[in-house]
Amino acid sequence: MIQYGVLEFNQLTGITMNRLTKFSAILLLVACRAMADGNSNFEILANLDKGPGNVTATPSGRIVMSLHQFYQPQYTVVEYKNQTMVPFPNQELAAADSRAALKLDSVLGIRSDANGVVWMLDNGMRSGVTPKLVGWNTQTDKLQRLIYLPAPIAPKDAFVNDFALDAARNHAFISDPAGGSNAALIVVNLSTGAARRVLEGHTSVIPEPVDLIIDNVPVQIKTPSGKLVRPHIGVNPITEDLNNEWVYFGPMHGHSLYRIKAADLVNETLTTQALAGRVERYSDKPISDGISIDHDNNIYLGDLANNAIGVINPNRSYRQLAQCPRLSWVDSFSFGPDGRLYAVVNRLHRSAALNGGDAQAMPPYYLLQVKALAAGLPGR
């Protein structure tokens, strides 16, 4: 995926903007109340002035978010505490203008493990640097692990986006939509740092020819020649059940969710063909970004086209949990302690990158708490 610069646009006067903001807020409130039954399943914990990417929570309850690179944030990763966002793990590593060797360039995927290590997947796209997976120990406040993902593990057009952690095998499973036809999963051994690219070009990871249309407006990118193109993005949502048995994944632009056993993904003796034969279609899904799963194997996801949050039940049927104009691109989910399920809203379709070069996204963005059907694992 290519990033495009934010275009300038005329600013309304402060008075006019204030009135429009208040009027818009009233309309949103009325719309949400009109669908009150569904909206009892989520609440807004915080209004954010920067567009979040993904969210995670540590076992101790610390909430850490990546800030989406499409909005060119000052800090790549932040912690939300005391009703504000502060650089994580520190300013030196999180600042966009940092010269530190370990600088976090463009983090989207972020997960905490059971030991409080926050793993950050840096795609390196803002500066064109080698992607890397960084583990930061929040208990010791020190670097836990650094794993680079050079080519051909992450090819030139890679967009390493999200990932799942397997505690039983000490592995990470990364989704890379890449250029679409070469989308793949990346299997990383967190002990040795060894990585393999698997299932490249398989049906389960490449996008389907479906357009994402939100509020009657298609998601479009503007090419350097000025042409508007509707993108089709491959594998993005990925999670693993709490028994560390099944890994669930699928293309963002697609109506199918797939799964494969984690034991098969880490089995280096399986041929490419044999591994592909272990993939099974699990269920229908909407066009979606990040996902999560609870103890009862309910899978939560954003229903992007419908401004909604949905769930795939253990019987493999999909239904909406909540629908509201404020649920405008629910990007990521993560469980925290005490069964809390967090999510973020970033209105990514209104960013210049996905709105044909026209930057219309404005704060507030949201940190949500979703009413989960069952408890989950903190960080997942």
MIBA-61825 format. One record per atom (N, C-alpha, C): x, y, z. Coordinates in pm, whole numbers, padded with zeros to 5 digits, always signed. Layout:
XYZ
...
# end
This chain:
+00084-00119+00000
+00000+00000+00000
+00088+00124+00000
+00047+00226-00076
+00126+00348-00088
+00060+00457-00007
+00138+00536+00061
+00085+00648+00137
+00089+00772+00050
-00010+00858+00061
-00016+00981-00016
-00026+01098+00079
+00029+01210+00038
+00032+01328+00123
-00106+01384+00149
-00121+01453+00260
-00248+01515+00297
-00263+01643+00217
-00377+01659+00150
-00403+01779+00072
-00457+01891+00160
-00424+02014+00123
-00474+02127+00199
-00622+02147+00168
-00697+02198+00264
-00836+02230+00241
-00870+02354+00321
-00973+02426+00272
-01011+02551+00335
-01065+02528+00474
-01025+02612+00566
-01070+02601+00705
-01188+02696+00729
-01290+02644+00796
-01401+02728+00834
-01361+02816+00951
-01433+02921+00976
-01403+03007+01090
-01429+02931+01218
-01366+02974+01327
-01380+02905+01455
-01525+02896+01498
-01601+03004+01478
-01741+03005+01521
-01822+02906+01440
-01801+02907+01305
-01877+02818+01219
-01843+02673+01249
-01713+02647+01267
-01672+02511+01297
-01730+02462+01428
-01733+02550+01527
-01788+02513+01656
-01934+02476+01644
-02008+02556+01567
-02150+02528+01549
-02172+02398+01474
-02090+02377+01367
-02103+02255+01290
-02071+02132+01374
-01968+02144+01457
-01928+02033+01544
-02040+01998+01640
-02100+02101+01701
-02210+02076+01795
-02328+02013+01723
-02359+02064+01602
-02472+02011+01527
-02447+01866+01487
-02322+01836+01444
-02287+01699+01407
-02298+01606+01527
-02254+01655+01642
-02261+01573+01764
-02405+01540+01799
-02495+01638+01781
-02637+01615+01808
-02693+01510+01714
-02658+01521+01584
-02705+01424+01486
-02656+01283+01519
-02529+01272+01560
-02474+01142+01597
-02546+01084+01718
-02574+01171+01816
-02641+01126+01937
-02781+01076+01905
-02852+01151+01818
-02987+01111+01780
-02983+00978+01705
-02885+00965+01612
-02875+00842+01533
-02845+00722+01622
-02755+00742+01718
-02719+00631+01807
-02835+00593+01897
-02908+00693+01947
-03022+00663+02033
-03132+00591+01955
-03139+00619+01825
-03241+00554+01743
-03214+00404+01731
-03088+00367+01757
-03052+00225+01753
-03004+00181+01890
-03074+00220+01992
-03028+00205+02131
-03001+00061+02170
-03081-00032+02118
-03065-00171+02159
-02925-00222+02128
-02878-00195+02003
-02746-00241+01965
-02636-00165+02034
-02658-00037+02061
-02552+00046+02113
-02531+00031+02263
-02615-00049+02329
-02588-00077+02469
-02468-00170+02482
-02417-00219+02368
-02306-00312+02370
-02169-00245+02360
-02164-00113+02360
-02035-00045+02363
-02049+00090+02430
-01936+00141+02480
-01932+00275+02535
-01800+00341+02497
-01801+00472+02486
-01681+00547+02453
-01606+00578+02582
-01485+00524+02594
-01404+00549+02712
-01327+00680+02701
-01288+00715+02578
-01207+00836+02561
-01223+00892+02421
-01228+01024+02412
-01217+01095+02286
-01068+01121+02262
-01018+01082+02146
-00876+01094+02114
-00856+01201+02008
-00751+01282+02025
-00725+01386+01925
-00630+01339+01815
-00579+01216+01827
-00495+01156+01724
-00556+01024+01680
-00542+00993+01553
-00602+00871+01500
-00527+00746+01542
-00590+00657+01618
-00523+00535+01663
-00509+00435+01549
-00414+00343+01568
-00399+00232+01474
-00458+00107+01536
-00381+00042+01623
-00427-00075+01697
-00414-00050+01846
-00476-00138+01925
-00476-00122+02071
-00444-00256+02136
-00376-00250+02250
-00355-00369+02332
-00362-00329+02478
-00375-00429+02564
-00377-00405+02709
-00293-00511+02776
-00213-00469+02873
-00128-00563+02945
-00209-00631+03056
-00158-00740+03113
-00228-00805+03224
-00251-00713+03343
-00166-00612+03360
-00182-00517+03470
-00279-00404+03436
-00329-00402+03313
-00430-00303+03275
-00378-00182+03201
-00251-00176+03166
-00200-00063+03089
-00250-00072+02946
-00300+00039+02893
-00355+00045+02758
-00254+00114+02667
-00210+00042+02564
-00109+00093+02471
-00167+00089+02330
-00146+00197+02255
-00199+00208+02120
-00090+00251+02023
-00096+00199+01901
-00020+00258+01793
-00103+00372+01736
-00036+00473+01683
-00105+00582+01614
-00085+00562+01465
-00194+00575+01389
-00189+00531+01249
-00101+00621+01164
-00015+00556+01087
+00082+00627+01004
+00016+00712+00896
-00106+00679+00856
-00174+00760+00755
-00198+00903+00804
-00193+00925+00936
-00214+01058+00992
-00083+01127+01031
+00030+01066+00994
+00162+01124+01020
+00176+01171+01165
+00160+01082+01262
+00162+01123+01403
+00302+01162+01451
+00305+01244+01554
+00432+01283+01616
+00495+01164+01686
+00410+01080+01748
+00457+00960+01817
+00394+00837+01753
+00475+00734+01733
+00428+00613+01667
+00344+00526+01760
+00384+00518+01887
+00314+00437+01987
+00295+00522+02112
+00178+00508+02174
+00149+00584+02296
+00081+00495+02398
+00089+00536+02523
+00013+00473+02629
-00097+00570+02673
-00218+00517+02688
-00327+00603+02736
-00337+00588+02887
-00306+00696+02958
-00317+00695+03103
-00344+00836+03152
-00416+00843+03261
-00454+00972+03319
-00521+01062+03216
-00603+01000+03132
-00684+01070+03032
-00600+01146+02930
-00481+01096+02904
-00398+01157+02800
-00313+01049+02735
-00248+01083+02623
-00162+00989+02553
-00017+01033+02568
+00067+00941+02615
+00209+00971+02635
+00292+00873+02553
+00411+00914+02507
+00493+00826+02422
+00525+00694+02491
+00519+00586+02414
+00553+00453+02466
+00654+00388+02373
+00756+00318+02426
+00786+00303+02569
+00850+00428+02629
+00899+00516+02540
+00956+00643+02581
+00963+00735+02459
+00992+00859+02482
+00993+00956+02372
+01103+00925+02271
+01216+00877+02318
+01328+00851+02229
+01293+00749+02121
+01222+00646+02158
+01188+00541+02061
+01060+00571+01984
+00968+00646+02044
+00837+00667+01982
+00828+00789+01891
+00918+00886+01909
+00909+01011+01834
+00944+00992+01686
+00864+01052+01599
+00886+01040+01456
+01019+01101+01413
+01064+01203+01485
+01190+01270+01449
+01310+01217+01528
+01292+01106+01598
+01401+01049+01676
+01512+00998+01585
+01635+01005+01633
+01749+00950+01560
+01804+00824+01627
+01727+00771+01720
+01770+00650+01789
+01777+00532+01692
+01874+00445+01712
+01892+00330+01623
+01770+00239+01625
+01703+00232+01738
+01586+00145+01754
+01454+00220+01736
+01459+00336+01676
+01338+00417+01656
+01223+00334+01596
+01104+00354+01653
+00984+00290+01600
+00931+00378+01487
+00937+00327+01366
+00906+00408+01249
+00757+00414+01217
+00696+00298+01201
+00556+00291+01157
+00489+00168+01217
+00450+00177+01341
+00388+00063+01408
+00237+00064+01387
+00182-00050+01350
+00037-00069+01350
+00002-00184+01444
+00039-00307+01408
+00010-00421+01493
+00078-00410+01629
+00002-00439+01735
+00057-00429+01870
-00018-00527+01961
+00058-00607+02036
-00001-00708+02124
+00082-00720+02251
+00014-00745+02362
+00084-00775+02487
+00072-00925+02514
+00180-00983+02570
+00171-01122+02609
+00139-01134+02758
+00131-01255+02808
+00092-01278+02947
+00195-01229+03047
+00317-01204+02999
+00424-01156+03087
+00438-01004+03085
+00347-00937+03016
+00354-00792+03010
+00454-00740+02909
+00499-00824+02818
+00584-00778+02708
+00494-00727+02596
+00508-00601+02561
+00430-00542+02453
+00510-00559+02324
+00453-00634+02231
+00515-00660+02102
+00460-00561+02000
+00550-00493+01929
+00513-00389+01833
+00567-00425+01695
+00479-00429+01596
+00517-00465+01460
+00537-00337+01379
+00660-00307+01349
+00700-00185+01279
+00715-00216+01131
+00623-00164+01047
+00631-00194+00904
+00735-00111+00830
+00787-00005+00894
+00896+00073+00837
+00863+00155+00715
+00734+00174+00685
+00696+00235+00558
+00713+00386+00554
+00714+00454+00668
+00729+00599+00664
+00869+00640+00618
+00968+00562+00659
+01107+00596+00624
+01171+00496+00529
+01096+00393+00489
+01151+00294+00398
+01258+00207+00460
+01242+00176+00590
+01340+00094+00660
+01290-00050+00672
+01380-00140+00709
+01346-00282+00721
+01242-00303+00831
+01136-00374+00802
+01035-00404+00906
+01098-00481+01022
+01039-00465+01140
+01091-00534+01258
+00981-00558+01359
+01002-00659+01442
+00913-00691+01553
+00990-00661+01681
+00934-00573+01764
+01002-00525+01884
+00921-00564+02007
+00986-00631+02100
+00920-00667+02225
+00976-00582+02339
+00886-00511+02409
+00928-00424+02520
+00867-00475+02650
+00954-00505+02746
+00910-00559+02874
+00862-00444+02963
+00732-00441+02990
+00676-00331+03069
+00705-00347+03218
+00748-00465+03261
+00781-00484+03401
+00922-00435+03434
+01015-00456+03341
+01152-00410+03362
+01180-00278+03290
+01087-00238+03202
+01102-00119+03119
+01229-00127+03034
+01249-00246+02975
+01367-00267+02892
+01329-00345+02767
+01416-00335+02667
+01397-00411+02544
+01405-00560+02573
+01304-00634+02529
+01301-00779+02549
+01355-00854+02427
+01315-00809+02308
+01352-00883+02186
+01341-00791+02066
+01431-00808+01971
+01430-00733+01846
+01453-00831+01731
+01356-00839+01640
+01365-00932+01527
+01338-00855+01398
+01437-00852+01309
+01419-00785+01180
+01357-00881+01080
+01282-00825+00985
+01212-00903+00883
+01254-00855+00744
+01374-00887+00702
+01424-00841+00572
+01362-00920+00457
+01385-00873+00334
+01344-00950+00217
+01426-01079+00213
+01370-01188+00163
+01237-01202+00102
+01126-01233+00202
+01157-01237+00333
+01051-01261+00432
+00946-01152+00421
+00990-01028+00417
+00902-00914+00392
+00949-00849+00261
+00884-00878+00149
+00930-00826+00020
+00915-00675+00008
+00957-00623-00104
+00959-00478-00125
+00823-00414-00103
+00717-00484-00143
+00582-00427-00129
+00511-00476-00004
+00585-00527+00093
+00524-00577+00216
+00457-00465+00294
+00350-00503+00364
+00282-00412+00456
+00248-00494+00581
+00352-00540+00652
+00327-00622+00770
+00237-00544+00865
+00123-00600+00894
+00014-00520+00948
-00028-00560+01088
-00068-00684+01104
-00119-00731+01233
-00058-00868+01261
-00078-00918+01383
-00020-01047+01417
-00090-01107+01538
-00068-01236+01555
-00118-01309+01672
+00001-01373+01742
-00007-01380+01874
+00099-01442+01954
+00056-01580+02000
+00146-01677+01986
+00123-01813+02031
+00212-01838+02151
+00155-01835+02271
+00234-01850+02393
+00286-01991+02410
+00211-02091+02364
+00252-02230+02382
+00378-02263+02302
+00390-02204+02185
+00503-02235+02096
+00603-02121+02086
+00573-02009+02152
+00657-01890+02148
+00683-01844+02004
+00574-01830+01931
+00578-01785+01792
+00485-01665+01773
+00509-01592+01666
+00417-01488+01621
+00376-01521+01478
+00249-01498+01447
+00197-01519+01313
+00152-01384+01258
+00222-01336+01156
+00203-01201+01103
+00125-01206+00973
+00030-01114+00957
-00042-01100+00831
+00026-00993+00745
+00051-01027+00619
+00111-00933+00524
+00027-00931+00396
-00057-00828+00379
-00138-00818+00257
-00054-00787+00134
+00065-00731+00155
+00159-00702+00047
+00088-00637-00072
+00117-00687-00193
+00057-00629-00313
-00073-00693-00354
-00126-00782-00271
-00252-00848-00302
-00229-00990-00348
-00176-01006-00469
-00156-01140-00524
-00045-01216-00452
+00046-01143-00387
+00154-01208-00312
+00136-01196-00161
+00013-01175-00117
-00017-01172+00026
+00024-01304+00090
+00058-01299+00219
+00107-01419+00286
+00101-01403+00436
+00125-01513+00507
+00150-01509+00651
+00300-01524+00673
+00348-01465+00782
+00488-01478+00820
+00492-01544+00958
+00563-01655+00967
+00575-01731+01092
+00709-01696+01155
+00707-01643+01278
+00829-01597+01344
+00851-01675+01473
+00967-01736+01486
+01006-01802+01609
+01063-01695+01702
+00993-01665+01810
+01035-01557+01899
+01159-01594+01980
+01190-01721+01989
+01309-01764+02061
+01436-01745+01978
+01429-01787+01852
+01547-01783+01766
+01551-01663+01673
+01435-01604+01647
+01428-01494+01551
+01411-01540+01408
+01411-01670+01384
+01394-01723+01249
+01252-01698+01200
+01240-01666+01070
+01108-01635+01014
+01092-01704+00879
+00967-01741+00848
+00933-01805+00719
+00809-01738+00663
+00806-01723+00531
+00689-01670+00462
+00609-01788+00408
+00481-01798+00446
+00402-01915+00408
+00268-01874+00348
+00208-01966+00277
+00075-01950+00215
+00069-01830+00119
+00183-01791+00064
+00182-01676-00028
+00095-01706-00149
+00002-01614-00178
-00085-01627-00294
-00200-01725-00276
-00214-01784-00157
-00322-01880-00132
-00456-01806-00128
-00563-01877-00162
-00698-01818-00163
-00733-01753-00030
-00684-01808+00079
-00720-01760+00212
-00657-01625+00247
-00558-01582+00171
-00488-01458+00206
-00501-01348+00101
-00536-01383-00021
-00548-01279-00125
-00687-01216-00121
-00697-01089-00163
-00827-01019-00156
-00928-01073-00257
-01054-01058-00221
-01162-01086-00314
-01196-00958-00390
-01254-00968-00508
-01286-00848-00588
-01412-00779-00537
-01405-00729-00413
-01519-00658-00354
-01472-00520-00312
-01554-00418-00338
-01520-00281-00302
-01573-00249-00163
-01499-00166-00092
-01545-00118+00039
-01611+00018+00019
-01739+00024+00050
-01817+00149+00037
-01877+00180+00173
-01844+00298+00226
-01891+00340+00358
-01967+00469+00345
-02088+00473+00397
-02174+00591+00387
-02189+00636+00242
-02203+00539+00154
-02224+00561+00010
-02103+00618-00062
-01988+00618+00003
-01866+00670-00058
-01764+00557-00069
-01713+00528-00189
-01615+00419-00201
-01479+00459-00146
-01411+00364-00085
-01272+00385-00043
-01187+00384-00169
-01106+00490-00185
-01024+00504-00306
-00886+00559-00272
-00787+00518-00348
-00655+00578-00337
-00626+00655-00466
-00545+00758-00454
-00509+00839-00569
-00367+00806-00610
-00350+00756-00731
-00218+00718-00779
-00137+00843-00813
-00005+00829-00827
+00078+00945-00863
+00033+01013-00993
-00032+00938-01082
-00080+00996-01208
-00213+01068-01191
-00272+01058-01071
-00398+01125-01044
-00519+01036-01062
-00499+00911-01097
-00611+00819-01117
-00662+00770-00983
-00794+00758-00970
-00855+00705-00848
-00878+00555-00865
-00829+00478-00767
-00837+00333-00773
-00899+00281-00644
-00989+00186-00656
-01047+00122-00538
-00959+00005-00495
-00892+00015-00380
-00797-00089-00340
-00867-00217-00294
-00799-00327-00313
-00843-00456-00261
-00726-00511-00181
-00745-00522-00050
-00636-00553+00043
-00648-00697+00092
-00535-00764+00092
-00532-00905+00132
-00533-00925+00282
-00473-01034+00326
-00485-01078+00465
-00444-00967+00563
-00532-00944+00659
-00510-00841+00760
-00557-00894+00896
-00687-00918+00915
-00732-00969+01046
-00673-01105+01076
-00621-01119+01199
-00563-01247+01240
-00568-01258+01392
-00603-01374+01444
-00603-01399+01588
-00588-01549+01611
-00566-01588+01735
-00553-01729+01771
-00640-01759+01893
-00703-01876+01894
-00789-01908+02008
-00706-01924+02135
-00773-01922+02249
-00703-01919+02376
-00641-02053+02414
-00675-02158+02339
-00610-02287+02359
-00485-02300+02273
-00453-02195+02199
-00337-02197+02109
-00346-02313+02009
-00468-02338+01962
-00488-02447+01867
-00510-02396+01726
-00607-02304+01708
-00644-02256+01575
-00606-02110+01557
-00551-02080+01440
-00524-01942+01399
-00630-01903+01296
-00700-01794+01323
-00807-01745+01236
-00757-01623+01159
-00786-01617+01031
-00736-01507+00949
-00818-01496+00820
-00796-01389+00747
-00864-01372+00619
-00828-01240+00556
-00860-01223+00429
-00832-01095+00363
-00923-00985+00418
-00870-00865+00428
-00954-00752+00469
-01070-00737+00370
-01037-00729+00240
-01140-00724+00137
-01179-00868+00103
-01273-00920+00179
-01317-01056+00157
-01431-01090+00250
-01511-01186+00212
-01627-01227+00291
-01610-01365+00350
-01484-01409+00362
-01457-01541+00419
-01351-01530+00527
-01372-01600+00638
-01272-01616+00743
-01222-01760+00736
-01090-01775+00745
-01028-01906+00736
-00959-01939+00868
-00917-02065+00882
-00838-02103+00998
-00743-02217+00962
-00637-02227+01041
-00540-02333+01027
-00485-02363+01165
-00445-02484+01190
-00390-02517+01321
-00251-02454+01337
-00227-02396+01455
-00098-02335+01483
+00014-02438+01471
-00014-02561+01509
+00086-02667+01500
+00130-02689+01355
+00039-02669+01261
+00074-02684+01120
+00157-02566+01071
+00125-02447+01118
+00201-02329+01077
+00348-02338+01120
+00373-02393+01237
+00511-02400+01286
+00584-02526+01238
+00514-02615+01171
+00573-02740+01124
+00652-02716+00995
+00783-02708+01007
+00867-02677+00891
+00883-02794+00797
+00837-02912+00833
+00849-03029+00745
+00737-03037+00643
+00631-02959+00662
+00520-02961+00567
+00559-02888+00439
+00527-02947+00326
+00552-02880+00198
+00453-02766+00180
+00480-02679+00084
+00389-02568+00055
+00250-02619+00024
+00244-02725-00056
+00114-02783-00094
+00045-02847+00025
+00122-02915+00109
+00062-02981+00225
+00008-02879+00324
+00081-02770+00345
+00035-02667+00436
-00093-02603+00383
-00096-02574+00255
-00216-02516+00195
-00337-02606+00214
-00313-02737+00213
-00423-02832+00230
-00478-02836+00372
-00405-02777+00466
-00451-02775+00606
-00541-02654+00636
-00551-02561+00542
-00635-02442+00561
-00781-02480+00538
-00870-02431+00623
-01012-02455+00602
-01090-02324+00613
-01194-02314+00531
-01282-02199+00541
-01366-02216+00666
-01371-02112+00749
-01440-02123+00877
-01581-02065+00873
-01595-01942+00818
-01725-01876+00824
-01731-01758+00728
-01851-01703+00718
-01868-01574+00651
-01816-01463+00742
-01777-01352+00683
-01741-01232+00757
-01764-01111+00669
-01779-00993+00729
-01786-00871+00650
-01645-00823+00615
-01633-00721+00532
-01504-00655+00512
-01461-00600+00646
-01341-00640+00691
-01303-00609+00829
-01154-00587+00841
-01118-00522+00952
-00978-00495+00983
-00937-00589+01097
-00904-00538+01216
-00857-00623+01325
-00967-00709+01385
-00925-00821+01450
-01020-00910+01517
-00964-00957+01651
-01053-01012+01734
-01012-01072+01862
-01105-01189+01890
-01072-01265+01996
-01147-01386+02027
-01154-01402+02179
-01264-01461+02229
-01277-01479+02373
-01267-01627+02411
-01287-01657+02540
-01273-01793+02592
-01372-01890+02528
-01488-01838+02485
-01591-01924+02425
-01581-01931+02274
-01473-01874+02219
-01448-01873+02074
-01544-01785+01996
-01599-01682+02061
-01666-01576+01987
-01559-01487+01926
-01571-01458+01798
-01471-01377+01728
-01531-01239+01700
-01466-01135+01749
-01514-00997+01736
-01442-00926+01622
-01515-00845+01547
-01454-00775+01436
-01533-00650+01400
-01466-00559+01333
-01533-00439+01285
-01601-00469+01152
-01724-00426+01138
-01800-00439+01014
-01791-00304+00945
-01686-00285+00865
-01649-00152+00817
-01756-00087+00731
-01815-00161+00640
-01912-00103+00548
-02039-00055+00618
-02067-00109+00737
-02192-00080+00805
-02175+00000+00934
-02055+00056+00958
-02031+00130+01082
-02077+00048+01202
-02023-00072+01212
-02075-00165+01312
-01963-00250+01373
-01997-00313+01485
-01915-00415+01548
-01992-00546+01538
-01925-00651+01494
-01994-00779+01477
-01924-00890+01551
-01988-01006+01552
-01931-01123+01619
-01965-01247+01537
-01867-01335+01526
-01890-01468+01469
-01900-01564+01586
-02016-01623+01604
-02041-01712+01716
-01976-01848+01695
-01963-01929+01800
-01904-02063+01785
-01978-02152+01685
-02105-02121+01658
-02178-02198+01556
-02148-02148+01415
-02053-02053+01405
-02002-01999+01278
-02097-01903+01210
-02197-01855+01280
-02287-01756+01223
-02243-01615+01264
-02265-01519+01174
-02225-01380+01200
-02348-01297+01235
-02330-01204+01331
-02434-01107+01362
-02370-00979+01413
-02443-00870+01404
-02395-00742+01454
-02424-00729+01603
-02326-00678+01676
-02345-00647+01818
-02390-00503+01837
-02340-00413+01753
-02373-00271+01765
-02354-00203+01631
-02436-00104+01607
-02424-00024+01485
-02453+00121+01518
-02365+00211+01474
-02379+00352+01508
-02284+00433+01421
-02323+00555+01380
-02232+00638+01301
-02097+00661+01367
-02092+00652+01499
-01964+00672+01567
-01870+00553+01548
-01923+00440+01508
-01839+00322+01484
-01785+00326+01341
-01716+00433+01312
-01672+00465+01178
-01528+00417+01159
-01515+00295+01111
-01391+00220+01094
-01336+00179+01230
-01396+00074+01284
-01344+00009+01405
-01226-00076+01360
-01107-00037+01402
-00985-00092+01343
-00929-00210+01420
-00939-00212+01551
-00865-00310+01631
-00938-00341+01761
-00917-00463+01810
-00974-00507+01937
-00864-00568+02023
-00881-00558+02156
-00792-00628+02248
-00861-00644+02382
-00850-00763+02437
-00900-00784+02573
-00801-00727+02673
-00856-00681+02786
-00777-00640+02900
-00816-00723+03020
-00772-00684+03139
-00810-00758+03260
-00961-00750+03287
-01010-00843+03366
-01149-00841+03412
-01250-00849+03298
-01210-00912+03188
-01303-00934+03078
-01331-00812+02992
-01261-00703+03013
-01283-00584+02932
-01234-00607+02789
-01314-00564+02691
-01276-00571+02551
-01266-00430+02496
-01145-00390+02459
-01122-00257+02407
-01124-00258+02254
-01155-00143+02196
-01149-00126+02051
-01119+00021+02022
-01075+00047+01899
-01048+00186+01859
-01120+00218+01729
-01156+00344+01715
-01220+00396+01595
-01128+00504+01537
-01095+00492+01407
-01003+00591+01349
-01048+00655+01218
-01166+00622+01169
-01220+00683+01047
-01117+00685+00934
-01054+00573+00914
-00945+00565+00818
-00990+00594+00674
-01115+00565+00646
-01166+00590+00510
-01178+00738+00479
-01167+00823+00581
-01170+00968+00558
-01031+01028+00556
-00929+00945+00574
-00791+00993+00562
-00759+01017+00416
-00659+01100+00391
-00620+01129+00252
-00580+01002+00179
-00513+00910+00249
-00462+00789+00185
-00573+00703+00126
-00690+00700+00190
-00800+00613+00145
-00922+00691+00098
-00905+00822+00083
-01017+00906+00039
-00977+00987-00085
-00903+00921-00172
-00866+00985-00298
-00780+01108-00283
-00700+01114-00176
-00613+01229-00154
-00678+01343-00080
-00804+01329-00043
-00878+01437+00024
-00889+01405+00173
-00818+01479+00255
-00817+01455+00400
-00940+01516+00465
-01032+01430+00509
-01154+01478+00573
-01173+01424+00715
-01086+01336+00757
-01098+01280+00893
-01063+01388+00995
-01144+01397+01099
-01122+01493+01205
-01146+01428+01340
-01073+01472+01443
-01103+01422+01578
-01238+01473+01624
-01300+01409+01724
-01239+01304+01804
-01247+01166+01740
-01140+01089+01762
-01139+00946+01738
-01170+00882+01873
-01188+00751+01876
-01240+00692+01999
-01162+00571+02048
-01154+00561+02180
-01119+00438+02249
-01249+00385+02308
-01285+00262+02273
-01412+00204+02314
-01392+00089+02412
-01499+00063+02487
-01510-00064+02558
-01634-00134+02505
-01614-00257+02459
-01722-00335+02399
-01770-00438+02501
-01900-00456+02506
-01958-00556+02595
-01937-00693+02535
-01837-00766+02586
-01803-00897+02533
-01902-01003+02581
-01915-01109+02504
-02005-01219+02539
-01942-01313+02639
-01808-01308+02650
-01734-01388+02746
-01600-01322+02769
-01530-01361+02873
-01399-01304+02903
-01296-01350+02800
-01186-01277+02791
-01080-01313+02699
-00945-01307+02768
-00840-01316+02690
-00703-01311+02742
-00647-01171+02724
-00598-01106+02830
-00541-00972+02815
-00434-00968+02708
-00444-00868+02622
-00349-00853+02513
-00393-00914+02383
-00494-01000+02386
-00538-01068+02264
-00670-01008+02214
# end
